[in-house]
Amino acid sequence: MSPEISLTQTPANVRHGSNIGQPLTRREGVLKVKGQARYAADNHPVGMLHAVMAVSSIARGRVTYLDVQAAKNHPGVIEVMTPANRPPLAEDPDAKTNPFMFRLDLLQNDKVRYANQPIAVVIAKTLESATEGAALLAPHYEALPARVGLDADESFMPPAVGVGNPSEMHRGDVKAGLAAASKRIDAIYETPAQYHNAMEPHAIVVAWDGDSVSIDTPSQGLAMAQARIAGLFGIAPNKIHIRSPYLGGGFGSKGLISGPQILGILAARLVGKPVKLVLRREHMYGPVGHRAPTRQRLRIGIDGNGLLTAIDHHAKTVSSTFDDFFEPAADASHTLYASPAISTSHEAVRIDTGTPLFMRAPGEATGSIALESAIDEAAWASGMDPLDFRLKNYADVEPISGKPFSSKALRECYTQGAVRFGWSKRPLAPRQTRDDAGLLVGWGVGTATFPALMFQAEARAAIRGDGSGVMEIGAHDMGQGAWTALAQIAADGLGLEEVDFRSGTSDLPDAGIAGGSAHTATAGMAVYNAGAAVIAKLADLATGDERSPLFGAGNAGVTARNGRLFRRDDESRSESYADILGRAGLSEIDARGKGAADPAAQSAYAMHAHGAVFAEVKVDPDLGQIRVTRLVGAFAAGRVINPRMVRSQIYGGMIWGVSFALHEQAVSDHRSGRIINANLAEYHVPVNADVPSLEALMIEEHDPHVNALGIKGVGEIGVTGSAGAVANAVWHATGVRMRRFPIRIDDLVMPPS
Ligand code: MOS
């Protein structure tokens, strides 16, 4: 029996124990509530110094002078790291050998490529000294005019969008479809730059010991961070020990290790002491990624029966002058609606900004608010209820590829969500309903979708002589509940009620990245397969030994639960794990398992999670003030490992949708290229008062193809339908179609011409 079980294991072989599906509370919840969960910045090794970055106040040009002496003269300041004395690196931070390697600003020269770029690091005995030292550097610059916004320069077609998607795709004849249509929508939608703004800023605590380094830092991808540090510093990955037990949010911005985190490692190297570097909130608006702004043109054709004849989705976006990440916004039109002709394409301009990055539902969030608005406009133009219109144009196969879906319970999402919301009472025309206080009431619907992805992961499982079990995987709990959900899978995989579940460090097997909503599926399958592999070894020991009550049962004839193996054909014959190992004289057996996509299934099927979100808003007709009062989402995302964690993820996503439609926006000063609201007072995110009554229904869905456990992801899908539903509800309340997001009071009161 191979120690690794392949992923093509059929669902029929998967045993469903008692842990998967239970709404367990998060295992670390009490620690978090009591303030006992130790986040990266809570670590204070003996002799630790504090590092603070100085950042550029211009967006383009050169630093010509830093008053290093003034900073050094400040009490408590130990050292100032600049391009002149920054320790050498083994690799150029501007080198790029794969699409997941982003170019970093690590004080390699005096060039400034965006506002808030790190230009020096001050290391001091206290945070206050380091902060003051950084201010005393008082940089001089040679500044060039900043290029800002979607029209700053000549545009071009990016070589790829997202991480390796083609920048244009076509199916059918869009021109003919539009020409044949009896009604056409042609509208332009704009979405702003947004910043991840995780509650926990990027933070790192670093202690070097010779050429080994110990690091506490939040990470959504421990092995990738380890590999990046290894390359930059020219040391072996196993000399780099990263701990990341908890993240205070990541949303993509902690998927790859950022420049400021590497600067913390360099600072510790420079001074030969442990160093802590924590970003200030405003420092997060530049060097750690963001969601790029978009301008999207949607052209939709509809025939006399309300059927789509064509969808043409074109998105313009920005990237930095020195690296490539292009928001794949138009790709949102690939999967949702049946249309004989679909065309998606992208163009971009380079501006003086920090490089954009994936941010929760990259492409799907930006693209779907535009697509869902345009579909709503198409429904109204056809005189149809927007839900009926979506059902009429329901895609039974993936429109762009023609592939069947591995599973798709979207119809049930629409119908069950609509019943729950009370959709049937909705008047067709806008501006028909007022509440008792005279506020305009509007109802909108949006469709949610996100691909069911899997990356690569590995886990190690062991059964100890006393019959207890261990599961090890370097997985990431970024607040989504990985500690809990993966441990539930581990317990079922090992046939135990409880397991010793170890996670969150780079010394454990590589769990891949907690991104793309794929972590539970990928790491979960690795955990499950590792469990199955060690149980198979145990079964070999028992069934091959004539002293065992299981002798002769064969692997296929044994099941595992409650720490015992049972003969499948005769449950009265069983043996405990401890007895099996004891007789074999073993103190422990272990095995590894992998999680990865099955390429055959992936080429045969389109794999996506789906949902339908229904929103109610109330709008003050005089003041334009918008309140979301109700949000009901119905989602189908395959097997649910832990309904409590899943609901929490979906709620978070839905609130992000409200935020996208009504709140979030980073504003750049066109003269300086600086972001003028780089703080949580002026960069609005919903607070409790902005969050309506939320309901999330999980619709049952069995997917035999995505992976043996049937898990899709839920981390990102909640954003996608909700933003459009809110925007459409605002239209239904007011009769004013807003195409620039976030929707603002002033636009509603005085619509842009
Ligand atoms: Mo996500 S944007 O894949 O963390």
Residues whose N, C-alpha, C, O or C-beta is under 5 A from the ligand:
A	BS01	MOS	F251 G252 F358 M359 R360 A361 A514 G515 G516 S517
